[in-house]
């Protein structure tokens, strides 16, 4: 990987705290031991000393990488493409300006993790496409985000542009940009696109778990449009013109291809991972899609949920779902019953969930970088959206330094990491802003 060879030397020149890797220290010292053992009758004593020095050097290097990760987290803007705080609070409200007992996001943890611009997901359940109420719920959730900022202005501010994100960062305030997960609230009316743009929506995930009036869904076997609908194609063009990023997470492969053929600006996958590790899971992006996305100048923002990261978690989910179905039918129970809830809890105790690891998540970053380069990958954790499925060491928004330290250990430079943290997404967002200003 080219990013490995260019990164380390630049960091050594920029910080005195970044030492030789533990592996290099061990190799050099072991060679020294081998030579002295051939020449010195006291080689055994010297070998023990060298071994101690090697261990101490390795420990220092690890500590330095952890400290450097903390420094990088504070030095650069960290943006996360998808955090489901609004819908979480719709179900059970908590004051996220203070420490909360539940969820993956609150102000103290965001500060600890160095998070500066989490995109608040205005999530709209797919069921509302048929029953109605999508627009009303979207407006309600947007108002909730506005209230979060208004009630703690020393901690949060809304951000409608890249410039405002940068200004808030300079002031030490967390920005709350917004993205809409599921375009259902557009309700087939382009006037609603303008309405939501004016309210602060800066990306739209075209659909969610079911096909809607805009696009087919990767989760839905029904593909009535064979990609984007005619309205969906018009909407994508209008999103370009007004300055709303197109989010291709959740949409079908055919719909993705339609977007790529239409969009005049780079697009994002706000919370998707690499299908290479989860064959057959269309919700993630194939290598060909990632290549097409990169050619478009877009960014894939890696989802941390274990079922997006490894196949084992996907298979666990399938087996669990089948077991619940058998239990429900055998006992003639209604969905949501106390018996089913108890069964789910017992199942979890008897069958441990196969959580992904930080290393597994890093594999997705490595894969994308090897495939298309460092400029096309970012963070889309899906915090507060994937339940109890988050990997070890990435459990909430305080965990970004762990991701950074992992990237350092894999040889990524500080400059490369800055692109992952926000540089790539900010580039796309700015390109969308520039195009819209010209149209």
N, C-alpha and C positions, 0 to 999 in steps of 0.2 A: 504494500500500500504506500503510495507516494506520501500521504500525509504523515506517515510514521517517520520517514527519513528527514523531512523538513522541520518537524515540530520540535524535537528535543533540543537541538542546538540553539534555536531561537529563544527557548525558554531559559536555558542556562545563562544566556547573555542578559536576560531581563530580570532575573531574580537570583539572589545568592542562596535561596532556600531549596532550589531544585537540584538535588544531588545526582550522582551516577546511580543507575538502577541497581537494585540488590543483586541482580544476576551478574552485571558487569563487575561489581565489587567482589562477588564470590569467585568469579573466574580468575581475576587478577591475583587475588590473594592465594587461591589454590595453586596457581602456577608458581608463586613465590615459595610456597611450602614445599612443592615438589623439587625445586632447585636446591633449597637449603638442606633437604633431607639427604641429598646425594653428597653433600660437602661437609656437613656439620654433625658431630656426634651428639650434640644436644638438640637434634632436629625434633625429637618428640615434644620437648618443652616448647620450642618455638612454634611447632604446629598447633599446640593447644592455645598459645597466645594468638596466633593468626586466626584460629577458629573463633575465638572470643571477639576479635576485632571485626571479623566478617559479620557475625551476628549483630554486633552493635551498629555497624554501618548500615546493615539491612533495615534495622529498626528505625534508624534516623531517616532513611530514605522514605519509608512508609509514612512516618509522622509528617515529613516535609510534604509529601503528596497530599495528605489529608488537609494540611494547613493551606497549601496552595489552592486546593479545591474550594475551601472556604473563601479565600481571597478572590478567586475568579467569580464565585457566586455573587459577591458584593460589587465587584468591579464592573460587570457587564449586565445589561438588561436581560432578565430571564422572562420570556413569554411562553405560556403554555396554551396551546391551541384549543383546549377543551376541558373545562371544569364545570361540573353539573351542580353548582351551588344553588341556583334559583329553584330548580325543581325539587331538590332535597329540602329546601326551606319551605316550599309549598306544602310538603307532606308533614313536616314538623319543624316549626320555626325555632331558630336559635340566633343569638346575636353574634355574628361572625367577626365583629370588631373586637370581641374578647375571645378568650379560650373557650371552645365548645366541647361538650362531652361526647359528641358524635361527629361523624363525617370526617372528611379528609382535608378540609380547608377551614382555616380561620386566620385572623390577622397575626397573632403571635407565631403560629407555625409558618406562615408565609414569610414573615421577617426572618425567621431562623433559617429558612431554605433559600433566601435571597430572591424570592419570586416577586417580580415587578409588574407584569402585565398578563394576568390570567384572563383568557377570554371566557366570560360568563356565558354558559350555554343556555339559550332560551329554548329548552327542549319541549317539543309538542308531541304527545303520543299519537301514533299512527291512527288509532281508532277515531280520533276527532275528524279525520278527513270525511268520514261518512256521517257521523252524528252531528257535526257542526261544533262551533265553539273554539276553533283553532286561533282565530285572530284575537278573540277576547282573552284567551289564556296567555297568548304572547304579550299582549299589552300589559296584562297583570304582572307577568314575570319581569318585564322590562321596568315597570314601576317599582318592583321590589328592589332591583339592582340600583335604581336611582335613589331609593330610600336608604340603602346601605351606605352609599356615598354621601348623601346629604346629612345623615345622622352622625357620621364620623369623618368630617372633612379633613381632619389632620392625619387621617390614615388612608382614606380612599378618595379617588376622583374618577369620574367617568373619563373615557378617552375615545374620541371620535376620529382621531387621526394619528399617524405616526409621530407627528410633531408634538402632539399632546402627550403621548407616551414618553417621549424623550424629555419634555418639560417636567412631567411628574417625577420621572426618575431623578432628574437633577435636584428636585425639591425633597426627595426622599419619601415620596408618596406612592402608594400602589395604585396603578391604573386599573380600571375595570372596563376594558373594551367588551363588546358583546357580539356573539354569533348566534344565529338561529338554527337549531338542529331540527330539520324538517321544514320544507317550504310550504307546508299545508296552509299556514296563515295568509299566504298571498291570495288564496281563494280565487285564482284565475283572473285577477284584476291587477294590472300593472300599476294602478294608482296606489295599491297597498305596498308595492316595492318602495315607492317614494315615501310613503308613510313610515315604514320601518327604517328606511335609511335616515330619515329625519329624527327618529327616536334613538338612533345610535347603532343599529345593526350593521356590522361590517363584514360579515360573511353569512352565507346561507348554505346549509347542508340540504341539498335539493329534496331528498326524501329521507325516510327512516326505515322502519322494518316492513312496511308494505308499500306497494306501488301507490302513487298519488297522481294528482292532475298534472304533475311536472315530469316525473321520472319513474322508471321501474326501480325496484329495490333489490340489492344483493341477497337479502334474507327471504324474499318472496318468490315462491315458485311461479306465481302468475306474473307474466311479463306482457301486459296488454299493449304497451307502446313499442315494444322491441327496442327500448332505449329511452330517449327523451320523447315526450309528447310534442306536438307542434307548438303548444303554448310554452313548454319547457325550453324549446329551442329559441323562441322569442325572448323568454325570460333571461336566459344566459346572456344574450346580446345586450339586453337592457341593464343587466347587472354590471357588465363591463362599462357601459356608458355612464351609469350613475356613481360607480365606485364601490360596489359591493363584491367582495371576493367570492368566487364560486368554489364551494367545498364538494369534493367528489367522494368523500367518505360515505358509505352506506349505499351508493347507487350501484346498479348492475354494470357489468363489464361493457355491455353495448351502450349504455347511457354514458359511461366514461368516454368511450370512443366518440360519441356524438359531441360531448362537451369539448373534447380536444380539437374537433374539426371546426367548432364555432368560435371558441374564446379567442379574443385578440390579445389577451393579457395572461400572465401566469396564473395558475390556480393552485389551490391547496387541497391536501387530504388532511383534515384537521385532527383526526385521531384514528389512524390506520397503521398497520404494521406490514411486514413482508410475508407474502403468501408462500415464499420459498420454504418457510419453517412449518407452515400449516397447510399442506396440499389439500385442495378442494374447498378451502374456506374462502369463499368469494368476497367476504367482507374485507379481507386483507388484499393487498395489491400484488399482482404478479410481477415478475421481473420485466416483462414487456411493457406493462403499464407504468412501472417506475421509470423505465427508459423514456417512454413517451412523455411522462410528466416532466422529466428533467429537460427534454428537448424543448418543451413548452416554457421552461424556466421556473416551474412550480416546485413545491416542497411537500414531502410526505412527513407528517409529524407522528412519531412512533407512539402507539397506544401501549400503556403499561399492563393492562389487564392480562392475567395469565393465559386466558383462552385465546388471546390475540398473539401470544408469544410462543407457546409450545403446543404440540399436538396432544400431549398427554392430558392437558387440562380440557381440551375439546372432547376427547374420548370420555373422560370422567363425566363431563356434563351430559353427554348422550346417555350413558349408563344410568346416571342419577335420574334423568328425566323419564326414562323407561320404567325405572323402579317406582317412581311416584305415580305414574300412570297405572301400573299394575295394582298398586296399593289402593288407589282411588276407586278404580273400577271394581276390585274385589270386595270392597267395603261399601260400595254405592254411596260415595261421599260427594258433597258439593265442593266446588273449588273454593279455596279460602277457608275451609273449615279448620277448627282447632286440631282435629285429628291429623290432618295433612301437615299442618305446621309442626306438630310434634314429631311426625314421621320424618320430615326434612331435617330437623335438628338431630334426631337419633341417627339418621343416615350419615350425617356429617361426622358424628362422633365415631361411628363404626368404620367409616371409609374416609380416611384423611384426604383432604383436597391437595392435589399436586401443584402447589404454588410454583410459579416460575421464579428464577433467581435474577439478581442484578446482572450476572454474567449472560444469562439468556437474553435479556433486553439489549445488552451491549452487542450481542451477536447480530441483532437486527440492524443496529447502526453500522457495524462493520460491513454487513452485507450490502446495504444501500451505498455506502461510500465506495466499496470495491466495484460496484456495478456502474455507478454514474458519477461519483465524486462527492466531495464534502459540501457542495453548495446547494444540495437538494434534500436535506434532512433536518428535522427539528423535533420539538417535543409536543406531544398531544396526549398527555397521560390518561385522560378520562377519569381523573379523580372525582369522587362522588357519583360516578356513573357506572362503575363496574362492581360495586358491592365488595364483599370480602373475597376478592380474587387478586389483590395486588401482590407483587413479588416481595420477597424478603429484601429489606433495605430500601424499598421504594414505597413505603406504606402511606405516606401523606406528603403535603406540600413542604414539609421541612426536609425532604429527602434529596433535593436536587444536588447538594454537595456530594452525596454518595454517587450519583450518576457522573458528576464531573470527575471525581477521584477515579472511578472506573475507567473513564475515557483517558485520563492521564496515564494510568497504568498500562493501557493498550497503545500508548505512544502518540495519542492525539496532541497536537500543539495547542497552546493557549488561543491562537488565532482561529484554529479549526473549531475549538470548543465554543468560542464566541459566536461563530456562525450557527452552530447547533442551538445555542441558548436563545438566540433571537435574530441574529444577523440575516439568516436566510429568509425568515418570515417577514421581517421588516422590509427586506428588499422587494419581496412580492407585493406587500401592502403598498409600498411607495410607488411601484410600477402601476398598480391599479389606480392609485390616486392621480398620477400623472396622466394616464390615459383618459380618465373621467374628466379631468380639467380641460382636456382638449376636445371633448365631445359634448 
